[in-house]
Amino acid sequence: MDKELIQEINYEMSILIDSGFYCNEEILEIIEEQFIDEDIPLDVLDNIILNKYNENISKQKNWEEKTDFDRIRECFNQINKENIIAIHNAGYTIDEGVHDAFEVFHHLKTKNRSPEGFCFYNFQDIEVAINYNLLNIAFGDFTDNEEKSLDIGKKIANIFKVNGFSVKWNENINTRIEINPFKWEKSFDNQEYEMEGAFNSYLKNYK
């Protein structure tokens, strides 16, 4: 097989495994779809994913008992209590994340709930966090109200600060909130995240 192709597959698998959101079967499906035009033997993919998985397990031995991801998950629960939807791994881009937020909003409306706003990070943000140790958080409101969006941003940024994160944000609604540093350390835990997880987390935390 082409050396550059192997390197690309290695990188993509590393990011998917290190993200901690996908089981091995899901990772193989994603890789097979992404490289559908390439004739890649299944045993080669199995071998790569096994090696990457073992590397990830080895790295986990050096993690703190409470990781930055554990702390951000707690922050998202607190954000829910402010009547704000908070989504982990919301799509791949900002636009997809916003779409997911509105999707969760509409589902919550059927439960007679009216969230004021949302926040999320997407898979591109996870990749940046893995490579550069910072995490960007997008936010907004559901009525396109600048004053309300700013208030939502301030609430979110304050929750991060109270929980010990270093926050960089110029209090502009068109600028994402940056948590820097942020060390991405998450293992696959078979828990609910993304839209379904955000929906259930909001119902659990916002009374």
C-alpha positions as CSV (number, residue, x, y, z in Angstrom):
1,M,0.0,0.0,0.0
2,D,1.0,3.6,-0.6
3,K,3.1,5.0,2.3
4,E,1.2,8.3,2.4
5,L,-2.1,6.6,2.4
6,I,-1.0,4.5,5.4
7,Q,0.1,7.6,7.2
8,E,-3.2,9.3,6.5
9,I,-5.2,6.3,7.8
10,N,-2.9,6.1,10.9
11,Y,-3.6,9.8,11.6
12,E,-7.3,9.6,11.1
13,M,-7.6,6.5,13.3
14,S,-5.5,8.2,16.0
15,I,-7.8,11.2,16.1
16,L,-11.0,9.0,16.2
17,I,-9.6,6.8,19.0
18,D,-8.2,9.7,21.0
19,S,-11.5,11.6,20.8
20,G,-13.0,8.9,23.0
21,F,-16.4,9.1,21.3
22,Y,-16.3,6.0,19.0
23,C,-16.0,2.3,19.5
24,N,-13.7,0.2,17.2
25,E,-16.6,-0.9,15.0
26,E,-17.7,2.7,14.5
27,I,-14.1,3.8,13.7
28,L,-13.7,1.1,11.1
29,E,-17.0,2.2,9.5
30,I,-15.9,5.8,9.4
31,I,-12.5,4.9,7.9
32,E,-14.0,2.6,5.3
33,E,-16.4,5.3,4.2
34,Q,-13.7,8.0,4.2
35,F,-11.4,5.9,2.1
36,I,-14.1,4.1,0.0
37,D,-12.2,4.7,-3.2
38,E,-9.1,3.0,-1.9
39,D,-8.6,-0.8,-2.0
40,I,-7.6,-1.3,1.7
41,P,-7.5,-4.9,3.0
42,L,-9.6,-5.3,6.1
43,D,-6.8,-7.0,8.0
44,V,-4.6,-4.0,7.4
45,L,-7.3,-1.7,9.0
46,D,-7.7,-4.2,11.9
47,N,-4.0,-4.2,12.6
48,I,-3.7,-0.4,12.5
49,I,-6.7,0.1,14.8
50,L,-5.3,-2.5,17.3
51,N,-2.0,-0.7,17.4
52,K,-3.6,2.7,17.9
53,Y,-5.9,1.4,20.5
54,N,-3.0,-0.1,22.5
55,E,-1.1,3.3,22.2
56,N,-4.2,5.0,23.6
57,I,-4.5,2.6,26.5
58,S,-0.8,3.1,27.3
59,K,-1.2,6.9,27.3
60,Q,-4.2,6.7,29.8
61,K,-1.8,5.4,32.5
62,N,-0.4,8.9,32.7
63,W,-3.7,10.7,32.9
64,E,-4.8,12.6,36.0
65,E,-7.6,11.0,38.0
66,K,-9.8,13.9,37.0
67,T,-9.1,15.0,33.4
68,D,-10.0,18.2,31.6
69,F,-12.8,16.3,29.9
70,D,-14.3,15.3,33.2
71,R,-14.3,18.9,34.2
72,I,-15.8,20.2,30.9
73,R,-18.6,17.6,31.3
74,E,-19.3,19.0,34.8
75,C,-19.3,22.5,33.3
76,F,-21.8,21.4,30.6
77,N,-24.1,20.0,33.3
78,Q,-23.9,23.4,35.1
79,I,-24.6,25.2,31.8
80,N,-27.8,23.1,31.4
81,K,-29.0,24.5,34.8
82,E,-28.8,28.0,33.2
83,N,-31.4,26.8,30.6
84,I,-28.7,26.4,28.0
85,I,-28.3,23.3,25.7
86,A,-24.7,22.0,25.8
87,I,-23.5,19.5,23.2
88,H,-20.4,17.4,23.1
89,N,-19.0,16.5,19.6
90,A,-21.7,18.4,17.7
91,G,-21.1,17.6,14.1
92,Y,-17.9,18.2,12.2
93,T,-18.1,22.0,11.5
94,I,-19.6,25.0,13.3
95,D,-22.6,25.0,10.9
96,E,-23.3,21.4,11.6
97,G,-23.0,22.1,15.3
98,V,-25.6,25.0,15.1
99,H,-27.9,22.7,13.1
100,D,-27.6,20.1,15.9
101,A,-28.3,22.7,18.5
102,F,-31.6,23.7,16.8
103,E,-32.5,20.1,16.3
104,V,-32.2,19.5,20.1
105,F,-34.1,22.7,20.7
106,H,-37.0,21.6,18.6
107,H,-37.1,18.2,20.3
108,L,-37.1,19.9,23.7
109,K,-40.0,22.1,22.6
110,T,-42.1,19.0,22.2
111,K,-41.4,18.4,25.9
112,N,-42.7,21.9,26.7
113,R,-39.2,23.1,27.4
114,S,-37.8,26.4,26.1
115,P,-34.0,26.6,26.2
116,E,-32.6,30.1,25.9
117,G,-29.4,29.2,24.1
118,F,-26.8,26.7,23.3
119,C,-23.1,25.9,23.3
120,F,-21.0,23.2,21.7
121,Y,-17.7,22.0,20.3
122,N,-17.5,20.0,17.1
123,F,-15.2,17.3,15.9
124,Q,-12.8,19.8,14.3
125,D,-12.5,21.4,17.7
126,I,-11.6,18.0,19.2
127,E,-8.9,17.6,16.6
128,V,-7.5,21.0,17.5
129,A,-7.7,20.2,21.2
130,I,-5.7,16.9,20.6
131,N,-3.0,18.6,18.6
132,Y,-2.8,22.0,20.2
133,N,-4.2,21.7,23.7
134,L,-7.0,24.3,23.4
135,L,-10.8,23.9,23.0
136,N,-13.1,26.3,21.3
137,I,-16.7,26.6,22.4
138,A,-19.4,28.1,20.1
139,F,-22.5,29.6,21.6
140,G,-25.6,31.6,20.8
141,D,-29.3,32.0,21.4
142,F,-32.3,30.8,19.4
143,T,-33.9,34.1,18.6
144,D,-30.9,35.9,17.0
145,N,-30.9,38.4,19.8
146,E,-27.4,39.9,20.2
147,E,-28.0,41.0,23.9
148,K,-29.3,37.6,24.8
149,S,-26.4,35.9,23.0
150,L,-23.9,38.0,24.9
151,D,-25.5,37.2,28.2
152,I,-25.4,33.5,27.3
153,G,-21.7,33.8,26.4
154,K,-20.9,35.5,29.7
155,K,-22.7,32.8,31.7
156,I,-20.8,30.1,29.9
157,A,-17.4,31.7,30.2
158,N,-18.0,32.4,33.9
159,I,-18.9,28.7,34.5
160,F,-15.6,27.7,32.9
161,K,-13.7,30.1,35.0
162,V,-15.3,29.1,38.3
163,N,-14.4,25.5,37.4
164,G,-10.7,26.5,37.1
165,F,-10.3,26.8,33.3
166,S,-8.3,29.6,31.8
167,V,-10.7,31.4,29.4
168,K,-9.8,33.6,26.5
169,W,-12.7,35.6,25.1
170,N,-13.2,39.2,24.1
171,E,-17.0,39.2,24.9
172,N,-17.9,39.4,21.3
173,I,-20.8,37.2,20.2
174,N,-19.0,36.5,16.9
175,T,-16.0,35.1,18.7
176,R,-15.9,31.6,20.2
177,I,-14.9,31.1,23.8
178,E,-11.4,29.6,24.0
179,I,-10.3,27.3,26.8
180,N,-6.6,27.4,26.8
181,P,-4.9,25.3,27.9
182,F,-7.1,22.3,27.5
183,K,-5.6,18.8,27.5
184,W,-7.8,16.4,25.6
185,E,-8.0,13.1,27.5
186,K,-11.1,11.0,27.1
187,S,-11.5,7.3,26.9
188,F,-14.5,5.6,25.2
189,D,-17.1,5.1,27.9
190,N,-20.2,4.1,26.0
191,Q,-22.1,7.1,27.4
192,E,-24.6,9.3,25.5
193,Y,-23.1,12.4,23.9
194,E,-23.9,14.5,20.8
195,M,-27.5,15.4,20.3
196,E,-29.2,12.6,22.2
197,G,-26.8,13.1,25.1
198,A,-27.4,16.8,25.1
199,F,-31.2,16.3,25.1
200,N,-31.2,13.9,28.0
201,S,-28.6,16.0,30.0
202,Y,-30.7,19.1,29.6
203,L,-33.9,17.3,30.9
204,K,-31.9,15.9,33.8
205,N,-30.2,19.1,34.9
206,Y,-32.6,21.9,34.1
207,K,-35.6,21.9,36.5
